[in-house]
Amino acid sequence: MQVSVESGEGLEKRLLVDLPAERVTAEMDKKLKDLARNVRLDGFRPGKVPMRTIKQRFGEQVRQEAYGTLIQETLYEAANQEKLTPAGEPKVELREAAEEGGLGYTATFEIMPDVQLNDLSGQSITRPVAEVTESDIDEMIDKLRKQRTVWNEVDRGAKDGDTVHMNFKGFIDGEAFEGGTADNVPLVLGSGSMIAGFESGLLGAKAGDDRTLEVKFPDDYRAEHLAGKDATFEVQVLRVAEPQLPEIDEEFVKAFGVEEGTVEGLREDVAKNMRHELKQKLENMAKEKVMDLLIETHPMDIPKAMVDHEAGRMKQQMQQEMQQQGQPSSVDLPLSVFENQAKRRVHLGLLVAEIIEQHKLEADEDKMRATIADFAESYENPQEVIDYYLQDPNARASIQNLVLENQVVGWVMDQIQVGDENKEFSDIMDNQG
């Protein structure tokens, strides 16, 4: 077997393989003999068809099968001989053989990049830090109250905070426009969910009132055919309702699973959940900064075959999630939509794997159990969740990978300078950290 290598653009390699005629002949003879034992032709008993007849009838078919077998047998042997690791499925093309009767083919593929870890000792990141304060807990309980708002109809003019139920019809240059008509629509005044002038134009309106609103669509409005246009809306007010927040009493507290029904118990439970969410968010934000630093300090060519594979996996995962949520999954998004994120994942995957290998990192059992317990904490029956992760091999493997990834983050943070930046709880949870 003769092998040579040509370099293409980036990570692309072309492997030129030539097999001698005797190897092709030997493979063909083997396949012809196998065929002769089983072939059935009119006028001949099974196994008694002359070889000459078999060659005449099936010779070309057998030659193609022999080529396929030989390529399968020799491709990765040749790549290994040249110390090349394909990053995806090679594209194989036949070409004229170096020897008459032999087999020549070219395999084109990208190779895995040579991952070199750089010195990180001069690098630094700033991670956000925050804590849950009493005022944060107050705000969260207010949100819980608003989730249970009761709306009571009133016989007065609408004001900010009220919900107005209405029918409306929009016109541009005297003509009704598509999407500008709706019936029995609820609108909370002051919410900013409608274009400027619409909500303020309903202040003071009572049930049964008709209002004419003169407004203008913003220049950057998402519907291009309406952007920047003056419009008139004819509005019929059906009813007005004011919000009534529930009292923080025993009934309210128990509705959130706090059996003792005390405000103190509710605050403790809310604070515990907030601190748990905050801890996870801070860890994820710090991890993201570490991963950004790794990519920034380790530029490299990324095999397109690996990026395409990851993009395909992401697309499939998105479709499965849409199905689980009862949403139509027939939207066939192009892989290019996922390309940037897929490239980042592959890049990080190569770097993380190299760090794990070079520094002999292993998933710590105690950390795995702690991670599982952390996941289980938010479920009604934590022990069931813990047992699932400990007993299911795939679930356990996912935890192992997560713990290893976190250990890589810890290793990187030990190599660099890490500063803290104080943030408010709300900033962190709104992902503005």
RAMO-V379017 format. One record per residue. N is the residue number from 1. RES is the residue in one small letter. BURIAL is I if it has 24 or more other C-alpha atoms within 12 Angstrom, else O. D_LAST is the distance of its C-alpha to the last C-alpha in Angstrom with 2 decimals. Layout:
n	res	burial	d_last
N	RES	BURIAL	D_LAST
N	RES	BURIAL	D_LAST
This chain:
n	res	burial	d_last
1	m	I	59.44
2	q	I	58.43
3	v	I	54.75
4	s	O	53.11
5	v	I	49.57
6	e	O	48.40
7	s	O	44.90
8	g	O	43.22
9	e	O	40.04
10	g	O	36.97
11	l	I	37.35
12	e	I	40.36
13	k	I	43.60
14	r	I	47.04
15	l	I	49.20
16	l	I	52.90
17	v	I	55.02
18	d	I	58.81
19	l	I	60.84
20	p	O	64.62
21	a	O	67.17
22	e	O	68.45
23	r	I	65.08
24	v	I	64.90
25	t	O	68.53
26	a	O	68.02
27	e	I	65.10
28	m	I	67.10
29	d	I	70.17
30	k	O	68.18
31	k	I	66.79
32	l	I	70.24
33	k	I	71.85
34	d	O	69.27
35	l	I	69.91
36	a	I	73.71
37	r	O	73.65
38	n	O	72.03
39	v	I	72.88
40	r	O	75.38
41	l	O	77.57
42	d	O	80.61
43	g	O	83.83
44	f	O	82.35
45	r	O	81.87
46	p	O	78.34
47	g	O	77.85
48	k	O	80.96
49	v	I	79.52
50	p	O	80.58
51	m	O	77.80
52	r	O	79.02
53	t	O	78.49
54	i	I	75.00
55	k	O	74.07
56	q	O	75.49
57	r	O	73.74
58	f	O	70.37
59	g	O	70.14
60	e	O	67.40
61	q	O	65.29
62	v	I	65.65
63	r	I	64.77
64	q	O	61.45
65	e	O	60.71
66	a	I	61.63
67	y	I	59.30
68	g	I	56.42
69	t	O	57.24
70	l	I	57.62
71	i	I	54.35
72	q	O	52.55
73	e	O	54.35
74	t	I	53.88
75	l	I	50.56
76	y	O	48.29
77	e	O	51.14
78	a	I	51.25
79	a	I	47.47
80	n	O	47.56
81	q	O	50.53
82	e	O	48.55
83	k	O	45.50
84	l	I	43.37
85	t	I	40.81
86	p	I	40.35
87	a	I	36.81
88	g	I	38.23
89	e	O	41.58
90	p	I	44.05
91	k	O	45.93
92	v	O	49.63
93	e	O	52.41
94	l	I	56.10
95	r	O	57.94
96	e	O	61.43
97	a	I	62.18
98	a	O	63.35
99	e	O	66.41
100	e	O	68.55
101	g	O	67.96
102	g	I	64.71
103	l	I	61.14
104	g	I	58.62
105	y	I	55.05
106	t	I	51.77
107	a	I	48.46
108	t	I	45.39
109	f	I	41.95
110	e	I	38.71
111	i	I	38.39
112	m	I	35.55
113	p	I	33.85
114	d	O	34.52
115	v	I	31.22
116	q	O	31.17
117	l	I	28.53
118	n	O	27.70
119	d	O	27.29
120	l	O	23.66
121	s	O	24.63
122	g	O	23.63
123	q	O	20.12
124	s	I	16.85
125	i	I	13.12
126	t	I	10.41
127	r	I	8.51
128	p	I	6.11
129	v	I	8.78
130	a	I	9.67
131	e	I	12.95
132	v	I	14.79
133	t	O	16.97
134	e	O	20.22
135	s	O	19.00
136	d	I	16.29
137	i	I	19.30
138	d	O	21.36
139	e	O	19.04
140	m	I	19.02
141	i	I	22.80
142	d	O	23.16
143	k	O	21.47
144	l	O	23.95
145	r	O	26.75
146	k	O	25.87
147	q	O	26.00
148	r	O	29.60
149	t	O	30.60
150	v	O	34.32
151	w	O	35.54
152	n	O	38.92
153	e	O	41.03
154	v	O	42.13
155	d	O	45.02
156	r	O	43.44
157	g	I	41.50
158	a	I	37.89
159	k	I	35.09
160	d	I	31.30
161	g	I	29.98
162	d	I	33.20
163	t	I	33.61
164	v	I	36.25
165	h	I	38.05
166	m	I	39.77
167	n	I	41.55
168	f	I	40.89
169	k	I	42.24
170	g	I	40.97
171	f	I	43.24
172	i	I	42.92
173	d	O	46.13
174	g	O	47.92
175	e	O	47.07
176	a	O	44.93
177	f	O	42.07
178	e	O	40.67
179	g	O	37.82
180	g	O	38.63
181	t	O	40.54
182	a	O	39.45
183	d	O	41.09
184	n	O	39.99
185	v	O	36.36
186	p	I	34.24
187	l	I	31.93
188	v	I	29.90
189	l	I	30.52
190	g	O	27.55
191	s	O	25.19
192	g	O	24.99
193	s	O	25.92
194	m	I	28.99
195	i	I	29.66
196	a	O	30.12
197	g	I	33.38
198	f	I	33.89
199	e	I	32.44
200	s	I	33.70
201	g	I	37.06
202	l	I	37.43
203	l	I	37.01
204	g	O	40.30
205	a	I	41.54
206	k	I	43.51
207	a	I	44.60
208	g	O	47.29
209	d	I	46.20
210	d	O	45.99
211	r	I	43.63
212	t	I	43.57
213	l	I	40.21
214	e	I	40.08
215	v	I	36.65
216	k	I	35.24
217	f	I	32.88
218	p	O	29.99
219	d	O	30.75
220	d	O	27.81
221	y	O	28.77
222	r	O	28.23
223	a	O	32.00
224	e	O	33.48
225	h	O	36.93
226	l	I	35.66
227	a	O	33.29
228	g	O	34.58
229	k	O	37.56
230	d	I	39.10
231	a	I	39.70
232	t	I	41.64
233	f	I	40.82
234	e	I	43.59
235	v	I	42.06
236	q	I	44.01
237	v	I	42.40
238	l	I	43.34
239	r	I	41.88
240	v	I	39.34
241	a	I	37.51
242	e	I	35.57
243	p	I	32.90
244	q	O	33.89
245	l	O	31.31
246	p	O	32.72
247	e	O	33.58
248	i	I	31.75
249	d	O	34.95
250	e	O	36.16
251	e	O	36.34
252	f	I	32.75
253	v	I	31.50
254	k	O	33.67
255	a	O	32.36
256	f	I	29.11
257	g	O	31.14
258	v	O	31.52
259	e	O	35.24
260	e	O	36.06
261	g	O	34.98
262	t	O	33.65
263	v	I	30.74
264	e	O	29.92
265	g	O	29.92
266	l	I	27.60
267	r	I	25.11
268	e	O	25.30
269	d	I	24.88
270	v	I	21.91
271	a	I	20.23
272	k	O	21.04
273	n	O	19.51
274	m	I	16.28
275	r	I	16.02
276	h	O	16.93
277	e	I	14.31
278	l	I	11.56
279	k	O	13.15
280	q	O	13.26
281	k	I	9.68
282	l	I	8.71
283	e	O	11.72
284	n	I	11.04
285	m	I	7.75
286	a	I	9.93
287	k	I	12.78
288	e	I	11.40
289	k	I	10.98
290	v	I	14.46
291	m	I	15.90
292	d	I	14.86
293	l	I	16.59
294	l	I	19.58
295	i	I	20.13
296	e	O	19.85
297	t	I	22.33
298	h	I	24.62
299	p	O	25.72
300	m	I	28.55
301	d	I	30.62
302	i	I	29.64
303	p	I	32.64
304	k	I	32.67
305	a	I	34.57
306	m	I	31.74
307	v	I	29.19
308	d	I	31.63
309	h	I	32.16
310	e	I	28.48
311	a	I	28.05
312	g	I	31.09
313	r	O	29.74
314	m	I	26.48
315	k	I	28.68
316	q	O	30.91
317	q	O	28.13
318	m	I	26.79
319	q	O	30.38
320	q	O	30.93
321	e	O	27.88
322	m	O	29.15
323	q	O	32.57
324	q	O	31.33
325	q	O	29.68
326	g	O	32.97
327	q	O	31.78
328	p	O	34.10
329	s	O	33.38
330	s	O	35.95
331	v	O	33.52
332	d	O	34.11
333	l	O	31.07
334	p	O	31.83
335	l	O	30.36
336	s	O	28.89
337	v	O	26.19
338	f	I	24.91
339	e	I	25.83
340	n	O	22.60
341	q	O	20.78
342	a	I	24.07
343	k	I	24.42
344	r	I	21.06
345	r	I	22.08
346	v	I	25.50
347	h	I	24.32
348	l	I	22.10
349	g	I	24.93
350	l	I	27.38
351	l	I	25.34
352	v	I	24.49
353	a	I	28.17
354	e	I	29.40
355	i	I	27.39
356	i	I	28.68
357	e	O	32.19
358	q	O	32.39
359	h	O	31.06
360	k	O	32.84
361	l	O	29.85
362	e	O	30.88
363	a	I	29.06
364	d	O	29.51
365	e	O	31.37
366	d	O	29.90
367	k	O	26.33
368	m	I	27.46
369	r	I	28.94
370	a	O	25.93
371	t	I	23.70
372	i	I	26.32
373	a	I	26.57
374	d	O	22.83
375	f	I	23.21
376	a	O	26.37
377	e	O	25.07
378	s	O	23.98
379	y	O	27.41
380	e	O	30.54
381	n	O	32.58
382	p	O	30.43
383	q	O	33.54
384	e	O	34.33
385	v	I	30.95
386	i	I	31.42
387	d	O	34.96
388	y	O	33.91
389	y	I	31.48
390	l	I	34.04
391	q	O	36.99
392	d	O	35.81
393	p	O	35.79
394	n	O	33.33
395	a	O	30.84
396	r	I	31.30
397	a	O	30.82
398	s	O	27.44
399	i	I	26.33
400	q	I	27.95
401	n	I	26.05
402	l	I	22.68
403	v	I	23.70
404	l	I	24.96
405	e	I	21.74
406	n	I	19.85
407	q	I	22.65
408	v	I	22.17
409	v	I	18.51
410	g	O	19.95
411	w	I	22.69
412	v	I	20.51
413	m	I	18.45
414	d	O	21.91
415	q	O	22.92
416	i	O	20.18
417	q	O	18.67
418	v	I	15.40
419	g	O	13.69
420	d	O	11.37
421	e	O	8.84
422	n	O	9.16
423	k	O	6.84
424	e	O	8.64
425	f	I	9.39
426	s	I	9.36
427	d	O	5.87
428	i	I	5.04
429	m	I	8.29
430	d	O	7.99
431	n	O	5.52
432	q	O	3.81
433	g	I	0.00
